[in-house]
């Protein structure tokens, strides 16, 4: 299990995936969910099929800029449109009832555009703060200099692997947006924050081991790159089983949630699933090689 | 060992029966309404108190709906103040919105005439006097005509303002506006001190009664507007809850199986610790009164997956030390010591995420952040418990 030897391969894979993700984000775009843009989401059960309802909404109710999709599990229809005021909402229900008989309202969400924009701002801030907080935290934890790796190097490599962890699920969701029209909602951003927390969790375990092994080696100076590489390899090998197992247990639980759990959580769980998988990948195959790459043996050291 | 486990599990069962679960809106059904407060007429200095007064008024109103534990909170976003109303399990949302939204906003305005003759137009100038200065309102009957009217009593501040207003406008007219519509234009015959006023017009008895009850439940100190709502019908929620629980249970079973396969008897101990962890967490959630929305439950299930991690760390470390030739007791000690720093540091990072989530978001996600944080803390605690059990078993061997 020679991480360092094959570091170029692993890093290349990572860069490729991140590159692809970022490209797909720019090309396909991330569709902001209703919570960020404002708008209305309306889920109703009515004894009529999608087209009948769609046509009536257009002509009878006068709704513009909307979509109607059937939802399998609850046998209902999901209507998404621009913001519908409460009074219009009540009017529309009466109109629908008049035409189709009984209408059961499963869900009605209406968010004003300003509220939506604010949420977007808050969410972005949250993620930036998280990255900052984590970087500082890592620098703090690893402040006792363990030669030859400096504290900030630990921090930076964690941040890089975090970017990797966050970019890839986002990229996947950009593709999903294209294919299935899946949106980014507050749940997705929550998932990102959890992924970050978890990935750092993983990475810290590896780094802690690296630090321990470096201390054990008792070296104060003049470590060659090869020796560093060996120690890193050893540390990764020692923590490998644990990293994989932990991720496995979490992913097992997530898999059950994904397949058997409620539909409304599925996108959330999917994001977590992807993120945790790649988070583990980055902890093992990305973070450590970056540390290695940082080290430049100084001619000053004996 | 059984005794230790038993002691921990027992209080959970008791707690389980006594305190009911606090279930999130997306499970029980209900409504989450956000209102924007119009503070344009309010001086900066008074904004905070007006907002909190408004909150109290709305809360009183909302309590009348018969919803268990309605929540009314103020939210400040940038320059604007908002009111978030959570009504879990409410049956008729439409009615609730009507009740909250149509709370009368009363204000007094001076009447002036612009232009002359044919072109004369009436205009109204807003004054300081508004609903927030009304102390009480009651139904009263005119002595002579027996017609019902609203008798208003102002607060001390209100009385002063009213006095100045009437003094300034003796012989002129003052209009009383309700929700932006003039409902009464009265001529001021004299300066009125003492802070009482009569609101009469062609009201029916029922109308007067309604107005009075609204005024007393609290006249709105400032107008509000519904800017967003989220209403979920109860029927969907129940099914989702079931699914989530089943998924969680199966996931846990899978983990237990996994642990036993890979770690043998140590896996059994870990599984036991896991079950205790689950019980502990559930008890903690109830005690703290965390709202269990679907997202929160997902958060909890996530922590189940993560809780095993601490145990794995300890086990792996212990195995290593055993390989290095340490005695069983020493290996466990070392394993625990060395693993602990990793456990602590790595869990803190998840806690950082959870804290950020908790402070920067709204109800559903807050619940998730809470369960995540509690879960992580308890899992750290249970890691200590596991090792103690391990030690006991090892020593017996």
Interface residues (C-beta under 8 A of the other chain):
Chain A: X43 X74 X85 X86 X90 X104 X105 X106 X107 X108 X109 X110 X111 X112 X114 X115 X118 X122 X123 X125 X126 X129 X130 X133 X134 X137 X141 X186 X187 X190 X193 X194 X196 X197 X198 X200 X201 X202 X204 X205 X208 X209 X212 X238 X241 X242 X245 X246 X248 X249 X250 X251 X252 X253 X254 X255 X256 X257 X259 X260 X261 X262 X263 X264 X265 X268 X269 X272
Chain B: X26 X34 X36 X77 X78 X94 X97 X101 X226 X227 X228 X229 X230 X231 X232 X233 X235 X236 X239 X240 X241 X243 X244 X246 X247 X248 X250 X251 X252 X254 X255 X258 X262 X294 X295 X298 X301 X302 X304 X305 X306 X308 X309 X312 X313 X316 X320 X338 X341 X342 X345 X346 X347 X348 X349 X350 X351 X352 X353 X354 X356 X357 X360 X361 X362 X364 X365 X368 X372
